[in-house]
Amino acid sequence: MNIDDLLRRDSFIERGARARAQALLDAGTFRELAGPFERLHSPWLAMQGLVTQADDGVVVAKGLLAGQPTVVLAIEGAFQGGSMGEIGGAKIAGALELALRDNERGVPTQAVIVFETGGVRLQEANLGLAAIAEVQSGIVALRRHRPVVGVSAGTVGCYGGMSIAAGLCSYFIMTREARLGLNGPQVIEQEAGVAEFDARQRALIWGLTGGEQRTATHLADACVDDDTAAVHAAVVDCFQRGVPPVHRSDRTADFLACLAQVDTTHQATLEDVRRLYGKGLA
């Protein structure tokens, strides 16, 4: 990409959560639910002397996407690393439940979740874990009726319990800059040692957990450029496919069979992983 193309590009990554939700919905249809004027901030952060945010870092919007009723749930990675606490998790789970009720009443409402999250908010411990479990349950319930499309653009990535939520989505879209993993590089290095995973090696991190690799290994369905129009088009395409005949989370045996072939006596290369998963999940 030359400099002129770069300057003309409408970066999805550079948008905040609210701007991402607005960009995904049809012009003039964005309506925010449980917004900042509702003052739904975490009571637990304040108790620990931490600055709260009036929307707890989660934007819930309802509108139309390509003319279809849609809820967009966008996590703000700039607030507490996009971590999930009691309030933010409840907002996402509640919106998914509303979409489910719409479908049960004959209104075919679909959902997009924009993941920019490090997982559970450690300051809220079990409450955050319970909230993530409710989000996961909400995805599974809704995807029986309409697709639930996940998007991870960057720069925080998608980690922890929310990476499991991403895996439960009907479809998952990433940019090359995004990352997806149960544990972050620093956590892996801390628990297994630098010889197992060097968190300073950016090429290694993106090579194994970045959007291009995750798409090649069937943990994501599309890898798109960091361009708002490209992300929007990919989301529309996923919805047009309808509910997949088999969800990714129903193929656990296939993924485990691929994992069993990984040689654990040395650090796997991205080519090793791509070959094993590409062959086993094709």
C-alpha positions in Angstrom: 0.0 0.0 0.0 1.5 3.4 -1.0 1.3 6.5 1.1 -1.6 8.0 -0.8 -3.7 4.8 -0.3 -2.7 4.8 3.3 -3.8 8.4 3.9 -7.2 7.8 2.1 -7.9 4.6 4.1 -10.7 4.8 6.7 -9.0 2.7 9.4 -11.4 0.6 11.5 -8.7 0.0 14.1 -8.3 3.7 14.7 -12.0 4.1 15.5 -13.3 3.9 19.1 -16.0 1.5 20.0 -18.9 3.9 19.4 -17.5 4.9 16.0 -17.1 1.3 15.0 -20.7 0.5 15.9 -21.9 3.6 13.9 -19.8 2.5 10.9 -21.2 -1.0 10.8 -24.9 0.1 10.9 -26.7 1.7 8.0 -26.5 5.5 8.0 -29.1 7.2 10.2 -30.2 4.0 12.0 -27.8 4.0 14.9 -29.5 4.1 18.3 -27.5 3.5 21.5 -29.0 1.5 24.3 -27.8 1.8 27.9 -25.5 4.6 26.8 -23.2 6.8 29.0 -26.1 9.0 30.2 -27.5 6.0 32.0 -24.3 6.1 34.2 -23.9 2.3 34.1 -20.4 2.3 35.5 -18.7 -0.4 37.6 -19.1 0.0 41.4 -16.1 -2.1 42.0 -13.5 0.0 40.2 -14.3 3.0 42.3 -13.9 1.0 45.5 -10.3 0.3 44.5 -9.6 3.9 43.6 -9.7 3.3 39.8 -11.4 5.7 37.4 -14.7 4.4 36.1 -16.3 5.1 32.7 -20.0 5.8 32.3 -20.7 3.1 29.8 -18.2 0.6 31.4 -16.3 0.3 28.1 -19.2 -1.4 26.2 -21.3 0.3 23.5 -24.6 -1.3 22.7 -26.3 -0.1 19.5 -29.4 -1.1 17.6 -30.2 -0.3 14.0 -30.2 -1.8 10.5 -27.3 -3.5 8.8 -27.9 -3.9 5.0 -31.6 -3.3 5.9 -31.8 -6.0 8.5 -32.5 -5.4 12.3 -29.1 -5.7 14.0 -27.6 -5.2 17.4 -23.9 -4.2 17.5 -21.9 -4.8 20.7 -18.6 -3.0 20.6 -16.0 -3.3 23.4 -13.7 -0.3 24.0 -10.2 -1.5 24.2 -8.9 1.9 25.4 -10.8 1.4 28.7 -9.2 -1.1 31.1 -7.8 -3.0 28.2 -11.3 -3.9 27.1 -11.7 -6.1 30.1 -15.1 -7.6 31.0 -16.6 -6.8 34.3 -20.1 -7.2 35.8 -21.7 -4.1 34.0 -20.1 -4.4 30.6 -20.8 -8.2 30.4 -24.4 -7.7 31.5 -24.9 -5.1 28.7 -23.7 -7.5 26.1 -25.6 -10.5 27.5 -28.8 -8.4 27.9 -28.6 -7.2 24.3 -28.2 -10.7 23.0 -31.2 -11.7 25.1 -33.3 -8.9 23.6 -32.2 -10.0 20.1 -33.2 -13.6 21.0 -36.7 -12.4 22.1 -37.1 -10.5 18.9 -36.4 -13.7 16.9 -38.9 -15.6 19.1 -41.5 -12.9 18.2 -40.8 -13.2 14.5 -38.4 -10.2 14.2 -35.2 -11.7 12.7 -32.6 -9.7 14.6 -28.9 -10.5 14.1 -25.9 -9.5 16.2 -22.3 -8.3 15.7 -19.8 -8.3 18.5 -16.6 -6.3 18.1 -14.0 -7.9 20.4 -11.3 -5.7 21.7 -10.6 -7.3 25.0 -8.0 -8.9 27.2 -10.7 -11.1 28.9 -12.0 -10.9 32.4 -11.4 -7.8 34.5 -9.2 -9.0 37.3 -10.5 -6.4 39.7 -14.0 -7.9 39.4 -12.9 -11.5 39.5 -15.8 -14.0 39.8 -18.3 -11.3 38.8 -16.5 -10.8 35.5 -16.2 -14.5 34.9 -19.9 -14.9 35.5 -20.6 -12.1 33.0 -18.5 -13.7 30.4 -20.4 -17.0 30.9 -23.7 -15.2 30.3 -22.3 -13.7 27.1 -21.3 -17.1 25.9 -24.7 -18.5 26.7 -26.4 -15.6 24.9 -24.3 -16.2 21.7 -25.3 -19.9 21.7 -29.0 -19.2 22.2 -29.1 -16.5 19.5 -27.1 -18.3 16.9 -29.8 -21.0 16.6 -32.0 -18.3 15.0 -29.7 -15.8 13.3 -25.9 -15.6 12.8 -23.8 -14.0 15.4 -20.8 -12.4 13.7 -17.6 -11.5 15.7 -15.0 -9.0 14.6 -11.5 -8.4 16.0 -9.6 -5.6 14.5 -6.8 -4.6 16.9 -4.9 -3.3 18.8 -5.7 -5.1 22.0 -6.8 -8.4 20.4 -9.2 -11.0 21.8 -8.1 -13.0 24.8 -9.2 -15.0 27.9 -12.8 -16.0 28.3 -13.8 -13.7 25.5 -11.8 -15.7 23.0 -14.1 -18.6 23.9 -17.0 -16.3 23.2 -15.4 -15.4 19.8 -15.1 -19.2 19.1 -18.8 -19.6 19.7 -19.8 -17.0 17.1 -21.3 -18.2 13.9 -18.5 -16.4 11.9 -15.4 -14.5 13.0 -13.6 -11.8 11.1 -10.1 -10.5 11.8 -7.6 -8.0 10.4 -4.0 -8.9 10.1 -3.3 -6.7 13.0 -5.7 -8.5 15.3 -4.7 -11.4 17.6 -6.7 -14.2 19.0 -5.7 -16.5 21.9 -6.9 -18.0 25.2 -3.8 -16.6 26.9 -1.7 -13.5 26.0 2.0 -13.7 25.2 3.1 -12.3 28.5 0.9 -14.8 30.4 2.4 -17.7 28.4 5.9 -16.5 29.0 5.2 -16.0 32.7 3.8 -19.5 33.2 5.9 -21.5 30.8 9.1 -19.6 30.5 10.7 -17.5 27.8 12.0 -20.6 26.1 8.4 -21.7 25.4 7.2 -18.3 24.3 9.2 -15.0 24.0 6.7 -12.2 24.4 9.1 -9.8 22.9 9.1 -11.5 19.5 6.4 -9.6 17.7 6.8 -11.7 14.5 6.3 -14.9 16.5 3.2 -13.5 18.2 1.5 -12.3 15.1 2.7 -15.2 13.1 1.0 -17.7 15.4 -2.0 -15.7 16.7 -2.6 -12.9 14.2 -5.5 -12.7 11.9 -3.9 -14.1 8.8 -2.7 -17.3 10.6 -6.0 -17.7 12.5 -7.9 -17.6 9.3 -5.6 -20.1 7.6 -6.1 -22.5 10.6 -9.9 -22.1 10.5 -10.2 -20.3 13.8 -11.5 -17.3 11.8 -13.5 -17.1 8.7 -12.0 -14.0 7.0 -8.9 -11.9 7.2 -9.5 -8.4 5.8 -7.5 -5.2 5.5 -7.8 -2.5 8.2 -10.4 -0.6 6.2 -13.9 0.2 7.5 -15.6 -0.5 4.2 -13.8 -3.9 4.0 -14.8 -4.9 7.5 -18.4 -3.8 6.8 -18.5 -5.8 3.6 -17.2 -8.9 5.3 -19.8 -8.6 8.0 -22.6 -8.3 5.4 -21.2 -11.3 3.6 -21.3 -13.4 6.7 -24.9 -12.6 7.4 -25.8 -13.4 3.8 -24.4 -16.9 4.3 -27.0 -17.5 7.0 -26.6 -19.8 10.0 -23.8 -22.3 9.2 -24.8 -26.0 9.1 -22.1 -26.8 11.6 -20.7 -24.2 14.0 -17.0 -24.1 14.7 -17.6 -25.0 18.4 -19.3 -28.2 17.2 -16.0 -29.3 15.6 -14.0 -29.8 18.8 -13.0 -33.3 17.9 -11.5 -32.1 14.6 -9.5 -29.3 16.3 -8.3 -31.7 19.0 -7.2 -34.2 16.4 -5.1 -31.5 14.8 -3.7 -30.4 18.1 -2.7 -34.0 18.9 -0.4 -34.0 15.9 1.7 -31.0 17.1 5.2 -31.9 18.1 5.5 -30.6 21.6 9.2 -31.3 21.8 10.0 -28.1 20.0 8.3 -24.8 19.4 5.9 -25.1 16.5 6.4 -22.8 13.6 3.6 -21.0 11.9 4.1 -23.2 8.9 3.8 -26.4 11.0 0.5 -25.2 12.6 -0.9 -24.0 9.3 -0.1 -27.3 7.6 -1.6 -29.5 10.3 -4.8 -27.4 10.8 -5.2 -26.6 7.1 -5.1 -30.3 6.3 -7.2 -31.5 9.2 -10.0 -29.0 9.0 -10.3 -28.5 5.2 
